[in-house]
Amino acid sequence: MNDESSRVHEKQSILPKWSFSFSFIKKYKITNIALKISLIYLLSGALWVILSDRAVYMIAADKEMITFISMIKGWLYVFITGGLIFFLINSHLKKVINAEIKMKENYQELIKVHNKLVDSQEFNAVIIDEMINAFALHRIKLNEKGEPFDYEYIEINRSFESFTGLKRADVIGKSYKELVPKSDTETTDWIGIFGKVAITRVPVTFESHTKAFDKWVLVNVYSPKKYCFITVFQDISEIKRSEEQLRKSEKLFRLATEGSNDMIWDIDLINRKYFVSDRCYDLFGYKKVDIEFENIIEKLEDFIHPEDIEMAKELFIEHLEGNTPLYSCEFRIKCKNGNYKWCFCRGKALFDTEGEVIRIAGSITDVDGKKNNEIKLKASYSELEATYKELDLTQNKIRKQYAELLEYQEKLHKNAYYDSLTDLPNRLSLYENFSRELKEKTNTNKAFLFIDVDNFKLINDTLGHVVGDKLIIRIGERLKALFGRERVYRLGGDEFIVCCNDFARVERLEECAAKILESIRISFEIENSILHSTVSIGISVYPKDGESADELMRSADIAMYRAKALGKNKYVFYSDEMKEIVRERMLIEKHLRNALRNDEFLLYYQPQFDLERDEITGFEALIRWNNPELGFVSPDRFIGIAEETHLIISIGAWVLKTACVFINNLHKRGYSNLTISVNVSILQLMQENFVDTVMEVLDFTKLDPKYLELEITESILMESYQVIHSKLYNLKKLGVRVALDDFGRGYSSLSYLKQLPIDTLKIDKTFIDYITSEDKCDNITGMIVKIGREMKLNIIAEGVEDKHQMDYLKKHGCQKIQGYLISKPMASEKVIEFIAEF
C-alpha cells in the first residue's frame, strides 16, 4: 500500500462506522473569523434591531399585531444570523484549503530539488543552502566549570543571510556575542537553551522573539554530535500579527454566538475538535461535564430519540456524500431530566479539493411547541461566499490557536485589579487610582473609610465559609449601591475601603459613614437564615493623616481598631493620639501570647452570699494577669484582645480547670456545698468539643457537675442562641448549671427567659447602683427579681456595695448577692481564712 492510499485509509478510519468515510488532510485548527466579518455581522445586527423595530411600529396598529410581527422578525433574525455564521465559517475554511494547495505545490517543488541532488556529493550543502528557513551550524563554548557561555558559527545558508542581513564571510568563525553586542538584553537565554541541546543532544522546538533582529521566530534545535548544534529559524512575525488579529476577532465571534437564540455547533473532522455554544446547556439542561464532545458522533444514539435516529443518520450521510446542499432535519433530543425536546438541526459540510469532508458546522433551533408549524429554512449563501473571497489566510497563519492564552491574559488582568469574590476593585486598583488622581490633581479632597465587619470570624466559624463569603458579597453590593463600583474596594477578608473625593467638609464624611452603618444594620437573608451584622469604620483624611495610599490606609486602619475598642458598630476619625493606643494593644498582644506558657495568670475568687441562709454558698472565679514587664493588667484591657486572637480558648480552658481544682480542694477541707462560677467566652462555646472539654475537666478533678456553674453574658446567648443552645442543654442534662450574666444590658425580653436553658439570673451592677430609694430603677430591679423567682430561677445581684442595697434586695426576694459589701475578689490562699472568719 503506497503512502497516499495509507493516508486515505487513515482518514477513513476516523469516521464512525454508521456514518461515512473520508480522508484526513494535514492537521490544522480553525476557530476564529476575521475582524472584518465580525464588524459586518455586528453592523448588520445593529441595523436590523434599529430599523426593524421602527418598521414594526410604523406598520402595526395594535399590540397584538406588534407582538406577532416581532415574533416573525425574531425568527427571521435567527435564521439569517444562523446562515450568516455558517457561511462565515464555510468561506473561511475554503481559504484554508486553497492555502494548503499552494503549500502542497511548494512542497512538491522541494521534493523535485531533493531528487535531483540525492546522488550529488554536495547534497547536504545544496539542500541546506536552498532551505526556505534560516539554517546555521554552531559549536558551543564552555567555561572552566563546563557551562556554556557563548557559541561560534560554523556554517550558515543563504536564508540565514537574508534573515539576519549578515554576510556569510562576516559570520563564519565568529561568536554569537561578537555578532550581537547587545545579546545581554535578550529576554530569551539563547546560549543556555542551545548549550543544553549541544551537551544533552536532546532536540527542542520553541517560539521566541529576538530583539537583535526584531522578529518572532520558530526555532528547531538539534545536535548532530556532542558540543555542536544546528538551528533552523522560521520567521513567524507575520503569523504573530495574524494571530493577534484572530484573538481580537474571536471575542466578537463569541459575542455573536452567545447573543444568538440558536445553539451553534462546529465539528472539525480532521483534528477531532468540537465546538458548541453555551446555548446548548440552556436548551437541554446539561452541564459541560455531562457530555464528552470528543465522542459525540459515536454517542448520538444516546441523545436522539430512537424513532428519529435512523432518519437523522440517513439525511446526515446523504449530505456528507454530496447529494444535498444542506443538512436539515427535525428530531427529538433527550434533555437532562429525561424528557425529549423537538429541535430543528441544520448544517453544511465543507469539502476539500479531493471531495473529502473536512468540517461540518451549523445550528440547532428549539422548535418544541411549534412542531405543527413545520418551519422550513432555506437560505442562499452565494453572495456571502463572493463577499469574503478576498480573505486569504494561509494554514500557517491560523495553525496556532490562542483562545486559551487570551482568556488567561484577561483573567490575569482581572485578578490583578479586581477581587474575585465580589468583583470589586482590589488593593492594587486602589493604589493605582489614588496615585493617578494625585498626579492629575483631580479631587484634592480625599479620604479613606476603612470598613471591617464586626465578628466576621465568628460567622465563619459558626455558619461556615460559604455563608461568610455570601455575606461579604452582599455587604459589597450594599456599599456599591451607596457609592458606586469604582469607589468601593475590597482589601481582602472582611475589609473594605470607600474612597471619598467629592466632599467639601468633614461633616460629609460623617454622613457617608452613618449611611454605611445604617445600611449594614439591615438584616441579611442568606441560606434561609437571617443574619444581623455590623461594621466598624476608621476614617483618614488626605493629606492631614497621610500623603500616600499606604499612609492613609494605615491611619484609617488604626482608627477602625479604635472604633472596635469603643464597642464596634461605630465610626472614628484618625488622630495622632491613637498611635499610642495601637502601640499599647500590640504590646499587650505580644505578651499575652506567652502569658499562659509563662504561668502569668492567676485566679481570684469573689464569694456569693445567700441572703436566705445567711452564709457563703459559692465563689465566682475571676482571672488576673501579672506580667513581669506590664505589671498587673486589668481584664478589661486584655480579654477583648484574647478573644480577637482566639487565645481566649486556651486561657478559658485553663480557668475552668484551675477553678474546678480550687473548689474541689475546698470540698476536701469540709466545705462540701460550695459552688464555683466560671465565665465562658462565646469562642469557647463555638468549639465543637466544648461539652467534652467540660466533662474532661470534671472527670480529672472528680468534681460533681452540680457544683459547677457556667456564666454566659446575655448578649452572647441572644446573638448565638441557635448555635449554642444544644450544647447548653447537653450540659444541663449532665448536671452543670448555667447562669445568665449581666442581665439587663442586652436586648432580651423577660418573657423570652422561659425558653432559655438557664438556672441562674445575675442582675447587672447598673441596676444595683441605682437602688437608693423607691424610684423607678428600684421598681425595675424588684420586678426583675419577682419575675425571675416566678420562673423558678436562682437570682444573684452583682455589685452590691452597701447595706441599703442588700436590704432592698432581701426585701424583694433576691436569694443571693455578690459584691464589695461581702468581699472583694481574693487570692485562693486567703479563701479558707475568709470562710472561717465570716
C-alpha positions in Angstrom: 0.0 0.0 0.0 1.5 3.4 -1.0 1.7 6.5 1.2 -1.3 8.1 -0.5 -3.5 5.1 -0.1 -2.3 4.8 3.6 -3.4 8.3 4.3 -6.7 7.7 2.6 -7.2 4.6 4.8 -6.2 6.5 7.9 -8.7 9.3 7.2 -11.4 6.7 6.5 -10.9 5.0 9.9 -11.6 8.2 11.8 -15.3 8.4 10.8 -17.9 6.4 12.8 -18.9 3.1 11.3 -22.5 4.1 10.8 -22.0 7.4 9.1 -19.4 7.8 6.3 -15.7 7.7 5.4 -13.3 10.4 4.3 -9.6 11.1 4.2 -7.5 13.1 6.7 -5.5 16.0 5.5 -2.7 17.7 7.3 -3.8 18.8 10.8 -4.8 22.4 11.4 -7.2 24.3 13.6 -9.9 26.9 12.6 -12.0 28.5 15.3 -11.8 32.2 14.5 -13.2 34.6 11.9 -11.7 37.7 10.6 -12.4 41.1 12.4 -13.9 42.4 9.2 -16.6 39.6 9.2 -17.4 40.3 12.8 -17.8 44.0 12.2 -20.1 43.4 9.2 -22.1 41.0 11.4 -22.4 43.4 14.3 -23.3 46.3 11.9 -26.0 44.3 10.2 -27.4 43.1 13.5 -27.5 46.7 14.9 -29.2 48.0 11.7 -31.7 45.1 11.9 -32.6 45.9 15.5 -32.9 49.7 14.9 -34.7 49.6 11.5 -36.9 46.6 12.1 -38.3 47.9 15.4 -39.1 51.3 13.8 -40.7 49.5 10.8 -42.9 47.4 13.2 -44.2 50.4 15.0 -44.9 52.2 11.7 -46.9 49.3 10.1 -48.6 47.8 13.2 -51.6 49.5 14.8 -52.3 47.4 17.8 -50.4 45.5 20.5 -51.3 42.0 19.1 -50.1 42.9 15.7 -46.8 44.3 17.1 -46.3 41.1 19.1 -47.0 38.9 16.1 -44.7 40.9 13.8 -42.0 41.0 16.5 -42.1 37.2 16.7 -41.8 36.8 12.9 -39.0 39.4 13.0 -37.1 37.4 15.7 -37.4 34.2 13.8 -36.1 35.9 10.6 -33.2 37.2 12.6 -32.4 33.8 14.0 -32.5 32.2 10.5 -30.5 34.9 8.8 -27.8 35.0 11.6 -27.6 31.2 11.5 -26.9 31.3 7.8 -24.5 34.2 8.2 -22.5 32.4 10.8 -22.4 29.2 8.7 -21.2 30.9 5.6 -18.6 32.9 7.5 -17.1 29.6 8.7 -17.5 27.9 5.3 -15.8 30.7 3.4 -13.0 30.9 5.9 -12.3 27.2 5.6 -12.2 27.3 1.8 -9.5 29.8 2.1 -7.5 27.4 4.2 -7.9 24.7 1.6 -6.7 27.0 -1.1 -3.7 27.9 1.1 -3.0 24.2 1.7 -3.0 23.5 -2.0 -0.3 26.2 -2.5 1.7 24.6 0.3 1.5 21.2 -1.4 2.7 22.8 -4.7 5.7 24.3 -2.8 6.4 21.1 -1.2 6.4 19.2 -4.5 8.9 21.7 -5.8 11.2 20.9 -2.8 10.8 17.2 -3.5 12.0 17.7 -7.1 15.1 19.6 -5.8 15.8 16.8 -3.4 15.6 14.1 -6.1 18.0 16.0 -8.3 20.6 16.3 -5.5 20.3 12.9 -3.9 23.3 11.4 -5.8 25.4 14.5 -5.5 28.4 14.7 -3.2 27.3 18.3 -2.3 23.8 17.2 -1.4 23.8 18.3 2.2 25.3 21.7 1.4 22.9 22.4 -1.5 19.8 21.4 0.3 20.8 23.5 3.3 21.5 26.4 1.1 18.2 26.0 -0.7 16.2 25.8 2.5 13.5 28.4 2.9 14.2 28.8 6.6 17.5 30.2 8.1 20.0 27.4 8.9 23.1 27.6 11.0 25.6 25.0 12.4 27.3 26.1 15.6 29.8 24.9 18.2 29.1 25.6 21.9 31.8 27.2 24.0 32.1 26.1 27.7 33.8 27.8 30.6 36.1 26.2 33.2 33.1 24.8 35.0 31.8 23.2 31.9 28.9 25.7 31.5 28.0 27.2 28.1 28.9 31.0 27.8 28.9 31.5 24.0 28.9 29.7 20.7 30.5 30.2 17.3 29.1 29.9 13.8 30.5 27.1 11.6 28.1 27.2 8.6 25.1 29.1 7.5 22.8 29.2 4.5 21.5 32.0 2.2 18.2 32.2 4.1 20.3 32.9 7.3 21.9 35.8 5.4 18.5 37.1 4.4 17.1 36.7 7.8 19.9 38.5 9.7 21.2 40.8 7.0 24.7 39.5 7.7 27.0 38.1 5.0 28.5 34.6 5.3 32.1 35.9 5.3 31.2 38.1 8.3 29.6 35.3 10.2 31.7 32.1 9.9 34.1 31.7 12.7 32.6 34.5 14.8 30.9 34.0 18.1 27.4 35.0 19.0 28.4 37.7 21.4 30.7 39.2 18.7 27.9 39.4 16.2 25.2 40.5 18.7 26.9 43.0 21.0 23.7 43.7 22.9 23.0 40.0 23.4 22.6 40.5 27.2 19.4 42.5 26.6 17.7 39.5 25.1 14.8 38.1 27.1 15.5 34.6 25.8 18.5 32.7 27.2 19.7 31.6 23.7 23.1 30.4 24.9 21.6 28.4 27.8 19.0 26.7 25.6 21.4 25.9 22.8 24.1 24.8 25.2 21.8 22.3 26.8 20.9 20.8 23.4 24.6 20.6 22.4 25.5 18.8 25.7 22.5 16.6 26.1 21.7 16.1 22.4 18.0 16.4 23.2 16.4 18.5 20.4 14.0 21.3 21.3 11.4 23.4 19.4 10.2 26.7 20.7 8.9 30.2 19.7 10.5 33.4 20.9 11.1 37.0 20.0 14.7 38.1 19.2 15.4 41.7 20.0 18.6 41.7 17.9 16.6 41.3 14.6 13.2 42.4 16.0 11.4 39.2 14.8 9.3 36.4 16.1 10.9 33.0 15.2 10.0 29.3 15.4 13.3 27.7 16.4 14.2 24.0 15.8 17.4 23.0 17.6 19.2 19.6 17.4 22.7 18.3 17.9 24.4 16.2 15.2 27.2 15.5 17.6 28.1 16.5 21.1 29.1 20.2 21.6 27.7 21.0 18.1 24.2 22.0 17.3 22.1 23.1 14.3 19.4 25.8 14.5 16.6 26.2 11.9 14.8 29.6 12.2 11.5 30.3 10.7 10.3 33.9 10.6 6.8 33.8 12.1 6.4 37.6 12.7 3.6 37.8 10.2 1.9 34.8 11.9 2.1 36.5 15.2 0.4 39.6 13.8 -2.3 37.5 12.2 -2.8 35.6 15.5 -3.3 38.9 17.3 -6.0 39.8 14.8 -7.5 36.4 15.3 -7.6 36.8 19.0 -9.5 40.1 18.7 -11.9 38.6 16.2 -12.6 35.6 18.3 -14.1 37.7 21.1 -16.5 39.3 18.6 -17.4 35.9 17.3 -18.2 34.6 20.8 -20.4 37.7 21.3 -22.3 36.7 18.2 -22.8 33.1 19.2 -23.7 33.9 22.7 -26.2 36.5 21.5 -27.9 34.0 19.2 -31.0 32.2 20.3 -29.7 29.1 18.5 -27.2 26.6 19.6 -24.2 26.9 17.3 -22.1 23.8 16.6 -18.9 23.1 14.6 -17.1 19.7 14.1 -13.5 19.6 12.8 -13.3 16.1 11.4 -9.6 16.3 10.7 -8.5 17.3 14.2 -11.4 15.7 16.0 -12.3 19.1 17.5 -15.8 20.0 18.6 -17.4 23.3 19.5 -20.9 24.1 20.8 -22.1 27.4 22.1 -23.3 27.8 25.7 -26.9 27.8 24.3 -26.6 24.0 24.3 -26.7 23.8 28.1 -29.6 26.3 28.3 -31.7 24.3 25.8 -31.2 20.8 27.2 -30.2 21.3 30.8 -26.9 19.6 30.7 -23.7 20.8 32.3 -20.4 20.8 30.5 -19.2 17.8 32.5 -22.2 15.7 31.4 -21.2 15.5 27.7 -18.0 14.2 26.2 -17.9 16.1 22.9 -14.8 14.2 21.7 -17.0 11.2 21.1 -20.3 12.9 20.4 -20.8 11.4 16.9 -20.5 7.8 18.2 -22.9 8.6 21.0 -25.7 10.3 19.1 -27.9 7.3 19.6 -27.9 8.1 23.4 -29.3 11.6 22.7 -31.6 11.3 19.7 -35.0 9.7 20.1 -35.0 6.0 19.0 -37.8 6.8 16.5 -35.8 9.6 14.9 -32.2 8.2 14.8 -32.4 6.3 11.5 -33.9 9.3 9.7 -31.2 11.6 11.2 -28.5 9.2 10.1 -29.8 8.8 6.6 -30.1 12.5 5.9 -26.7 13.2 7.5 -24.9 10.6 5.4 -26.7 11.8 2.3 -25.4 15.3 2.8 -21.9 14.1 3.5 -21.9 12.2 0.3 -22.6 15.5 -1.5 -26.2 14.6 -2.5 -27.8 17.6 -0.7 -26.6 21.2 -0.4 -27.6 21.5 3.2 -28.2 19.1 6.1 -31.6 19.8 7.7 -33.6 17.5 9.9 -36.1 17.7 12.7 -35.7 15.2 15.6 -36.1 14.9 19.3 -33.1 15.3 21.6 -33.0 13.9 25.1 -32.8 16.5 27.9 -31.0 16.2 31.2 -34.3 15.5 33.0 -35.0 12.6 30.7 -37.7 14.3 28.5 -37.3 14.8 24.8 -37.4 18.2 23.0 -38.1 18.8 19.3 -35.3 20.6 17.6 -34.5 21.7 14.0 -30.9 20.9 13.1 -29.3 22.4 10.0 -25.7 22.5 8.9 -23.3 22.3 6.0 -20.3 20.2 5.3 -17.0 21.6 3.9 -15.1 19.5 1.3 -11.5 19.6 0.3 -10.4 19.6 -3.4 -10.5 15.8 -3.4 -14.1 15.8 -2.4 -13.5 14.6 1.2 -15.4 16.1 4.1 -13.1 18.1 6.5 -15.6 20.1 8.5 -19.3 20.4 9.4 -20.9 23.4 11.0 -24.4 24.5 11.7 -27.0 25.3 14.4 -29.8 23.8 16.4 -33.1 25.6 16.9 -35.6 24.9 19.7 -38.9 24.2 17.8 -40.6 22.3 20.7 -44.2 23.5 21.0 -44.1 24.8 17.4 -43.8 21.4 15.8 -47.1 21.7 14.0 -45.9 24.8 12.2 -43.2 22.8 10.3 -40.9 25.7 9.9 -38.6 25.0 7.0 -35.5 27.1 6.5 -33.9 27.8 3.1 -31.1 30.3 2.7 -28.8 31.3 -0.1 -25.1 31.7 0.7 -23.6 32.6 -2.7 -23.4 36.3 -2.0 -21.6 35.8 1.3 -19.1 33.4 -0.4 -18.4 36.1 -3.0 -18.1 38.9 -0.4 -15.4 37.2 1.6 -13.2 35.7 -1.2 -10.5 38.2 -0.5 -9.8 36.6 2.8 -6.6 34.8 2.1 -5.3 33.3 5.3 -2.9 30.5 5.0 -2.8 27.4 7.1 0.4 28.6 8.8 -1.4 31.9 9.8 -4.1 30.0 11.6 -2.4 26.8 12.8 -1.9 28.2 16.3 -5.0 29.0 18.4 -4.6 31.4 21.2 -8.1 31.4 22.7 -6.8 30.0 26.0 -3.9 32.4 26.1 -6.2 35.4 25.6 -8.6 34.2 28.2 -5.7 33.6 30.6 -4.4 37.1 30.0 -7.8 38.6 30.6 -8.1 36.6 33.8 -4.7 37.8 35.0 -5.6 41.4 34.4 -8.9 41.0 36.2 -7.3 39.0 39.1 -4.7 41.7 39.4 -7.1 44.6 39.7 -10.4 43.1 40.9 -11.5 40.9 43.8 -12.6 37.5 42.6 -15.3 37.1 45.2 -17.1 40.5 45.0 -15.9 41.7 41.6 -14.9 45.0 43.3 -11.6 46.8 42.7 -8.9 45.5 44.9 -5.9 47.0 46.8 -3.7 47.3 43.7 -6.5 49.1 41.9 -6.9 51.5 44.9 -3.2 52.3 44.9 -3.0 53.0 41.2 -6.2 55.0 41.1 -5.1 57.1 44.1 -1.7 57.7 42.6 -3.2 58.7 39.2 -5.6 61.1 40.8 -2.8 62.7 42.8 -0.8 63.2 39.6 -3.8 64.6 37.7 -4.6 66.8 40.7 -8.2 66.0 40.5 -10.5 66.0 43.6 -7.8 67.2 46.0 -10.2 66.4 48.9 -9.7 62.8 49.6 -10.5 60.4 52.4 -10.4 56.7 53.2 -13.2 55.0 55.1 -11.7 51.7 56.3 -14.6 49.2 56.9 -14.2 46.0 58.9 -17.1 43.5 59.5 -17.6 43.0 63.2 -17.4 39.4 64.5 -16.9 38.1 61.0 -14.6 35.3 62.1 -17.4 34.2 64.4 -19.8 33.9 61.5 -17.2 31.9 59.5 -16.6 29.5 62.5 -20.3 29.0 63.3 -22.1 29.1 59.9 -19.2 28.2 57.6 -17.1 29.9 55.0 -19.8 29.6 52.3 -22.2 31.8 54.4 -19.3 34.1 55.2 -18.4 34.6 51.5 -22.1 35.3 50.7 -22.2 37.9 53.5 -19.1 39.6 52.1 -20.7 39.7 48.6 -23.9 41.2 50.0 -22.1 43.8 52.0 -20.1 44.7 48.9 -23.3 45.1 46.9 -24.7 47.4 49.6 -21.6 49.5 49.6 -21.6 49.6 45.8 -25.2 50.7 45.8 -24.3 53.6 48.1 -21.1 54.8 46.4 -20.7 53.2 43.0 -18.5 50.3 42.0 -15.3 52.4 41.3 -15.3 54.0 44.8 -15.6 50.8 46.8 -12.6 48.5 47.2 -12.2 45.1 48.9 -8.8 44.7 50.5 -9.4 41.0 51.4 -11.1 39.1 54.2 -13.8 41.2 55.7 -12.1 44.6 55.0 -13.3 47.2 52.5 -12.2 50.8 51.6 -14.5 53.5 50.4 -12.6 56.3 48.8 -14.4 59.7 49.1 -13.3 62.5 46.8 -16.3 64.8 46.4 -16.7 66.3 49.9 -16.3 70.0 50.8 -16.4 69.5 54.6 -15.7 66.8 57.2 -19.4 66.5 58.0 -19.9 64.9 54.6 -17.7 62.0 55.7 -19.7 61.6 58.8 -22.8 61.4 56.7 -21.2 58.7 54.5 -20.1 56.7 57.5 -23.5 56.9 59.1 -25.1 55.7 55.8 -22.8 52.7 55.8 -23.6 51.8 59.4 -27.3 52.1 58.7 -27.2 50.1 55.5 -25.2 47.2 57.1 -27.5 47.1 60.1 -30.4 45.9 57.9 -30.6 42.1 58.2 -29.3 39.8 55.5 -31.2 36.7 54.4 -28.6 34.1 53.5 -29.0 30.3 53.1 -32.6 30.6 54.6 -31.2 32.3 57.7 -31.5 35.9 58.9 -28.1 37.4 59.7 -27.5 40.6 61.6 -24.2 42.2 61.1 -22.4 45.5 61.9 -19.2 47.1 60.8 -16.6 49.4 62.4 -15.2 52.3 60.4 -12.0 54.2 60.6 -11.6 57.4 58.7 -8.4 59.1 57.5 -8.3 62.4 55.5 -5.7 63.4 52.9 -3.2 65.0 53.4 -3.6 65.5 57.2 -3.5 61.8 58.0 -1.2 60.7 55.2 0.1 61.7 51.8 0.1 58.3 50.2 -2.4 55.5 49.9 -0.3 53.4 52.3 -0.2 56.1 55.0 -3.9 56.9 54.7 -4.8 53.2 54.9 -2.6 52.7 57.9 -4.2 55.7 59.7 -7.7 54.5 58.8 -6.9 51.0 60.0 -5.8 52.4 63.4 -9.0 54.4 63.6 -11.0 51.3 62.7 -9.5 49.4 65.6 -10.3 52.2 67.9 -13.9 52.0 66.8 -13.9 48.3 67.6 -12.4 49.0 71.0 -15.2 51.5 71.7 -17.8 48.9 71.2 -18.0 48.3 67.5 -20.7 49.4 65.1 -19.1 52.9 65.1 -17.0 55.2 63.0 -13.9 57.0 64.3 -11.7 59.7 62.7 -8.0 59.1 63.0 -5.9 61.2 65.4 -2.2 61.1 66.3 -3.2 60.0 69.8 -4.4 56.7 68.5 -0.9 55.6 67.7 -0.2 55.1 71.4 -3.4 53.1 71.8 -2.4 50.8 69.0 1.1 50.5 70.3 -0.2 49.5 73.7 -2.6 47.0 72.2 0.3 45.4 70.2 2.4 45.3 73.3 -0.4 43.5 75.3 -1.0 41.1 72.4 2.8 40.3 72.3 3.0 39.4 76.0 -0.4 37.8 76.0 0.7 35.1 73.6 3.2 33.8 76.1 1.4 34.5 79.3 -0.2 31.1 79.7 3.0 29.3 78.9 4.9 31.5 81.4 2.3 30.9 84.2 1.5 34.6 84.5 -2.3 34.1 85.0 -3.9 33.6 88.4 -7.5 33.4 89.7 -9.2 35.5 92.3 -12.4 34.4 93.9 -15.3 36.6 94.9 -17.8 35.0 97.3 -21.6 34.7 96.7 -23.7 35.3 99.8 -27.1 33.6 100.4 -29.5 36.1 101.9 -32.0 33.4 103.0 -29.5 31.1 104.6 -27.1 33.8 105.7 -24.0 32.0 104.5 -21.4 31.8 101.8 -22.6 29.3 99.2 -20.1 29.7 96.4 -17.5 31.7 94.6 -17.1 33.3 91.1 -13.6 32.8 89.5 -12.1 36.0 88.2 -8.9 36.0 86.1 -6.0 38.3 86.8 -2.8 38.8 84.8 0.6 39.7 86.3 3.2 40.3 83.6 6.8 40.9 84.5 7.0 43.9 82.2 3.5 45.3 82.2 2.6 44.5 85.9 -1.0 43.7 86.7 -3.1 44.1 83.6 -6.8 44.7 84.0 -9.1 42.1 82.4 -10.8 45.0 80.5 -7.5 45.6 78.7 -6.7 42.0 77.7 -9.9 40.0 77.5 -11.0 41.6 74.2 -7.6 41.1 72.7 -7.6 37.4 73.8 -10.9 36.9 72.1 -9.8 38.6 68.9 -6.7 36.4 68.7 -8.6 33.3 69.8 -6.2 32.9 72.8 -9.3 33.0 75.0 -9.9 29.4 74.1 -6.8 28.0 75.7 -7.0 30.7 78.5 -10.6 29.8 79.2 -9.8 26.1 79.4 -7.1 26.9 82.0 -9.5 29.0 84.0 -12.1 26.2 84.0 -9.6 23.5 85.1 -8.0 25.7 87.8 -11.3 26.8 89.2 -12.6 23.2 89.4 -9.4 22.1 91.2 -9.8 25.0 93.6 -13.5 24.2 94.6 -12.7 20.5 94.8 -9.9 21.3 97.3 -12.4 23.3 99.4 -14.8 20.3 99.4 -11.9 18.1 100.7 -11.5 20.6 103.6 -15.1 20.1 104.6 -16.8 22.9 102.7 -18.7 20.4 100.6 -21.7 22.5 99.5 -19.8 25.4 97.9 -20.2 26.0 94.1 -17.9 27.6 91.6 -19.0 30.0 88.8 -16.8 30.3 85.7 -17.2 32.9 82.9 -17.3 31.3 79.4 -16.4 33.1 76.2 -18.5 32.8 73.0 -15.4 31.4 71.2 -15.2 28.6 73.8 -18.9 27.8 73.3 -18.4 27.7 69.5 -15.9 24.9 69.8 -17.4 21.6 68.7 -15.7 19.7 71.6 -16.7 22.3 74.3 -19.1 19.9 76.1 -16.4 17.2 76.0 -13.8 19.6 77.4 -16.0 20.5 80.3 -16.6 16.8 81.1 -12.9 16.0 80.8 -12.2 18.7 83.4 -14.9 17.4 85.8 -13.5 13.8 85.4 -10.0 15.0 86.0 -10.9 17.0 89.2 -13.5 14.4 90.4 -16.0 17.3 90.8 -19.7 16.7 90.8 -21.2 18.6 87.8 -23.9 20.2 90.1 -21.2 22.3 91.8 -20.1 23.9 88.5 -22.0 26.9 87.1 -21.0 28.4 83.7 -21.7 32.1 83.3 -22.7 33.4 79.8 -23.4 37.0 79.1 -26.9 37.9 77.9 -25.7 39.4 74.6 -23.8 36.2 73.7 -26.7 33.9 74.4 -29.2 36.1 72.4 -26.9 36.5 69.4 -25.7 32.9 69.2 -28.6 31.0 70.6 -29.3 28.9 67.5 -25.6 27.7 67.5 -25.0 27.1 71.2 -28.4 26.1 72.7 -27.9 22.4 72.0 -24.6 22.5 73.9 -26.2 24.3 76.9 -29.0 21.7 77.0 -26.5 18.9 76.9 -24.5 20.4 79.8 -27.8 20.8 81.8 -28.6 17.2 81.2 -25.2 16.3 82.7 -25.9 18.4 85.8 -23.9 21.5 85.0 -25.7 24.8 85.9 -25.9 27.7 83.5 -26.1 31.4 84.6 -27.2 34.4 82.5 -24.6 37.1 83.4 -25.0 40.9 83.2 -28.8 40.6 82.7 -30.4 43.9 81.7 -27.6 45.1 79.5 -28.7 43.2 76.5 -31.9 43.2 74.5 -33.8 40.0 75.5 -37.3 40.3 76.9 -38.1 38.8 80.3 -40.8 36.5 78.7 -38.1 35.1 76.4 -36.2 33.8 79.5 -38.7 30.8 79.7 -37.1 29.4 76.5 -33.5 29.7 77.7 -31.7 26.7 79.3 -30.6 28.7 82.3 -30.7 28.1 86.1 -29.5 31.4 87.4 -30.2 35.1 86.6 -27.4 37.6 87.5 -28.7 41.1 87.7 -26.2 43.6 86.2 -24.5 46.0 88.5 -26.0 49.1 86.7 -29.4 48.2 88.2 -27.9 47.8 91.7 -26.1 51.1 91.6 -29.4 53.0 91.3 -31.0 51.4 94.4 -31.2 54.5 96.6 -34.9 54.9 97.2 -38.2 53.6 95.9 -37.8 55.2 92.5 -38.3 53.7 89.0 -34.9 51.9 88.8 -35.7 50.3 92.2 -39.1 49.2 90.9 -37.5 47.7 87.8 -34.9 45.8 89.9 -37.7 44.5 92.1 -39.8 43.4 89.1 -36.8 41.5 87.6 -36.3 39.7 90.9 -40.0 38.9 91.1 -40.4 37.6 87.6 -37.1 35.5 88.0 -38.5 33.9 91.1 -41.8 33.1 89.4 -39.8 31.3 86.7 -38.0 29.2 89.4 -34.7 30.9 88.6 -31.9 31.5 91.2 -31.4 35.3 91.4 -27.9 36.8 92.1 -27.4 40.5 92.3 -23.9 41.7 91.3 -22.0 44.7 92.6 -23.7 45.1 95.9 -21.7 47.7 97.9 -23.8 48.9 100.8 -26.3 47.6 103.3 -29.2 49.6 101.9 -28.9 47.7 98.6 -28.7 44.4 100.4 -31.8 45.2 102.5 -33.7 46.2 99.4 -32.8 43.0 97.5 -33.6 40.8 100.5 -37.0 42.6 100.9 -37.9 41.8 97.2 -36.9 38.2 97.4 -33.4 38.1 95.8 -31.7 34.9 97.0 -28.0 35.8 96.7 -25.7 38.8 96.4 -22.1 39.3 95.3 -20.0 42.5 95.7 -17.7 44.5 97.8 -20.2 44.6 100.7 -19.4 40.9 101.2 -15.8 40.9 99.9 -13.5 41.9 97.1 -12.1 39.2 94.9 -9.3 37.4 96.8 -6.5 35.0 96.1 -7.0 31.3 96.6 -4.8 31.1 99.7 -7.0 33.7 101.5 -10.3 32.0 100.9 -10.1 29.5 103.8 -9.3 32.3 106.2 -12.2 34.3 104.9 -14.7 31.5 105.2 -13.5 30.7 108.7 -13.9 34.3 109.9 -17.1 35.1 108.1 
